[in-house]
């Protein structure tokens, strides 16, 4: 995981994020290291990133600016925003006060565990 400043554009971290995807075990054979497709919103709509994804063997499914909705990308809307809202329920994660990123990531891991625990409890 890469920790960046709060005012950085998300698209600048697209390729470093793809590079850090761990190997995923699947069917017999070599483990997969990259996805087949990448779904993204209009913020990632740029020919440069489409080209770089294709060079890596990843099919970009990116909503285009100025086009009406209907690509199917809005089916799972607000998943990231909802998750960030849950994380902001933990005061230490709302504003990063600690300078050390390992402490911040430890609190982030604890928050994810607590959120998961709450959702599992609702299922039981």
Secondary structure, 3 states (H helix, E strand, C coil): CCCCCCCCCHHHHHHHHHHCCCCECCCCCCCECCCCEEEECHHHCCHHHHHHHHHCCCEEEECCCCCCCCCCCCCCCCHHHHHHHHHHCCHHHHCCCCCCHHHHHHHHHHHHHHHHHHHHHHHC
